[in-house]
Amino acid sequence: MNRVIVGLAFAGAVVIGATGCSSGNGSGSSAATTPAASDSTTLGTPGGSANSSAPMAVPPSSDAGAGGNPTPVSGSPAATTTSPIDTQIAECANGQIAVTVSPIASIRTHGGVQLEFTSVGGVSCRMIGYPGVDLLTMYGRPVHASRTVRGFMGGQPDTFPDPLPVIVKPGHPAHAILEGSSLQDDGRPCQSAKSILVTPPDLTETHTLEATTYLCDIQIHPVGP
């Protein structure tokens, strides 16, 4: 019986000693660590930029549902949206961006093209906002495209009301949707343009591209992945 009492007393002393050690530590949290930094053309009207206070968020993938960006028609990987660390990458400059165009499938009375912005020279750069776009009629008269966040054919997701920054890397282009309607307001067929003038956001270098696009209700959406 005495052996049992002595054993219980010893176990209680061990528990009390352990409790005193753990409570003697003055700090219960470890210091936070800071992540390391990751590694035919003419001069025309600058493309439109977005408000500098645009949120630096990452948009959902293109298959996120209604309001999401349409699937790129090219097989090349898309550009990436920026994180706060990506602001160290310089903005794109004249001579650094090549622009190409490809058709996208029509939906009802709406049709359009996809503009692709590719970094040349092996250097990444940052862009944000709307390209400047004019469509040329058969008589050579320019028709300006309205800048809208999203439209019938695509554009920026509903969860992001303002244009987002995009990092354009070699082999990872950015894209923008240009769309229009095949019908005029009175229901008559709309004429088509055979060429378009495109100026990347915040640049003054304009690219002339051959593409067939409707001239009614023309909208250009912000650059995105």
Secondary structure as UniProt FT lines:
FT   HELIX           2..23
FT   STRAND          41..43
FT   STRAND          47..48
FT   TURN            52..53
FT   TURN            62..63
FT   TURN            66..67
FT   STRAND          80..81
FT   HELIX           84..88
FT   TURN            94..95
FT   STRAND          97..107
FT   TURN            108..109
FT   STRAND          110..119
FT   STRAND          125..127
FT   STRAND          132..136
FT   TURN            138..139
FT   STRAND          142..144
FT   STRAND          146..147
FT   TURN            158..159
FT   STRAND          166..169
FT   TURN            170..171
FT   STRAND          174..181
FT   TURN            185..186
FT   STRAND          192..199
FT   STRAND          205..214
FT   STRAND          216..220
//
